[in-house]
Amino acid sequence: MKRQHPKWVLAFYGLNKSSIFKLKKMTSTTAPTTLKSMIRLQPNPVTNFLQIAGFEGTASILISDFNCIPLLKKQITADENIAVDKLKKGVYIVKIITATETIERKLVKE
C-alpha cells in the first residue's frame, strides 16, 4: 500500500509488527500540461460570440452539428471573437486544429 504526499511516497510492506516502511522522494509531482487540457470555449453556453482560449498563434475551427454537417469553417487567432449568432439553439461539435493537435469540444448554443 502506498500513501502519496506532493513530494514523498510512503510505502508499507507487510501487515504485522515486522512491517517495513520505506520513504522515497518523488522526482516529479505534476503531469505535463497538454494543449488539449488548456483549450476552452468561452462562454459555453454561448449566445452571440464565442472565444477559444488556451492556444497561441492561429488555428482552424470547424463547427458542425451532431450529424457531422459542417456549419462554420474559419481560420482564427488566439482569443478572437467568433460570431455564432446565426446558429440555431442546440448542441454542436467544435473541432480546433492547431499546428500540433486536433481537439474536439462540445458547444451549447442558447
C-alpha positions as CSV (number, residue, x, y, z in Angstrom):
1,M,0.0,0.0,0.0
2,K,1.3,3.5,-0.8
3,R,0.4,6.9,0.5
4,Q,1.2,9.9,-1.6
5,H,2.3,13.3,-0.4
6,P,3.1,16.0,-3.0
7,K,6.9,15.2,-2.8
8,W,7.2,11.9,-0.9
9,V,5.8,8.4,-1.2
10,L,5.4,6.3,1.9
11,A,5.3,2.6,1.1
12,F,4.1,-0.1,3.6
13,Y,5.2,-3.7,3.1
14,G,3.5,-6.4,5.3
15,L,0.8,-6.1,7.9
16,N,2.3,-7.1,11.2
17,K,5.0,-5.9,13.7
18,S,7.7,-6.7,11.3
19,S,6.2,-4.4,8.6
20,I,8.8,-2.5,6.6
21,F,8.3,1.2,5.9
22,K,10.2,3.0,3.2
23,L,10.1,6.7,2.4
24,K,11.1,7.6,-1.2
25,K,11.4,11.1,-2.6
26,M,9.4,11.5,-5.8
27,T,11.1,13.2,-8.8
28,S,8.1,14.9,-10.2
29,T,4.7,15.8,-8.8
30,T,2.8,17.1,-11.8
31,A,1.8,15.7,-15.1
32,P,2.9,17.6,-18.2
33,T,0.3,20.0,-19.5
34,T,-1.1,19.4,-22.9
35,L,-2.8,21.7,-25.3
36,K,-5.9,19.5,-25.1
37,S,-6.3,20.3,-21.4
38,M,-5.7,24.0,-21.8
39,I,-8.1,24.8,-24.7
40,R,-11.5,26.1,-23.6
41,L,-14.6,27.5,-25.2
42,Q,-15.9,30.6,-23.6
43,P,-18.7,31.3,-22.8
44,N,-20.3,28.0,-23.0
45,P,-23.3,28.0,-23.4
46,V,-23.0,30.8,-25.9
47,T,-25.4,33.3,-27.4
48,N,-23.7,35.5,-30.0
49,F,-19.9,35.4,-29.8
50,L,-17.5,32.6,-28.9
51,Q,-13.9,32.7,-27.9
52,I,-11.4,29.8,-28.0
53,A,-8.7,30.4,-25.4
54,G,-5.6,28.4,-24.4
55,F,-3.6,28.3,-27.6
56,E,-1.1,30.6,-29.3
57,G,-0.9,31.6,-32.9
58,T,-3.5,30.5,-35.3
59,A,-5.8,27.6,-35.6
60,S,-8.6,26.3,-37.9
61,I,-12.0,25.7,-36.4
62,L,-14.9,23.6,-37.8
63,I,-18.3,23.8,-36.1
64,S,-20.6,21.0,-37.1
65,D,-23.9,19.5,-35.8
66,F,-24.2,16.0,-34.5
67,N,-24.9,14.7,-38.0
68,C,-21.3,15.9,-38.9
69,I,-22.7,18.5,-41.2
70,P,-20.2,21.4,-41.2
71,L,-21.8,24.8,-40.4
72,L,-18.8,27.1,-39.9
73,K,-15.2,26.7,-41.0
74,K,-12.8,29.5,-40.2
75,Q,-9.1,30.3,-39.6
76,I,-8.8,32.1,-36.2
77,T,-6.2,33.7,-33.9
78,A,-6.0,33.2,-30.2
79,D,-8.9,34.9,-28.3
80,E,-10.6,36.1,-31.5
81,N,-14.4,36.6,-31.3
82,I,-16.3,34.2,-33.5
83,A,-19.8,35.1,-34.5
84,V,-22.2,32.2,-33.8
85,D,-25.4,34.2,-33.7
86,K,-26.6,32.6,-36.9
87,L,-26.5,29.1,-35.4
88,K,-29.8,27.7,-34.1
89,K,-30.2,26.7,-30.5
90,G,-28.7,23.3,-29.9
91,V,-25.5,21.3,-29.3
92,Y,-22.6,21.4,-31.7
93,I,-19.1,19.9,-32.0
94,V,-16.2,22.3,-32.4
95,K,-13.1,20.9,-33.9
96,I,-9.9,23.0,-33.2
97,I,-7.0,22.2,-35.5
98,T,-3.6,23.7,-34.4
99,A,-0.2,23.0,-35.8
100,T,0.4,20.2,-33.3
101,E,-3.0,18.8,-32.3
102,T,-6.7,18.4,-33.2
103,I,-9.1,18.9,-30.3
104,E,-12.9,18.5,-30.2
105,R,-15.2,20.2,-27.7
106,K,-19.0,20.3,-27.2
107,L,-20.6,23.7,-27.7
108,V,-24.1,24.6,-26.4
109,K,-25.9,27.5,-28.3
110,E,-28.7,29.2,-26.4
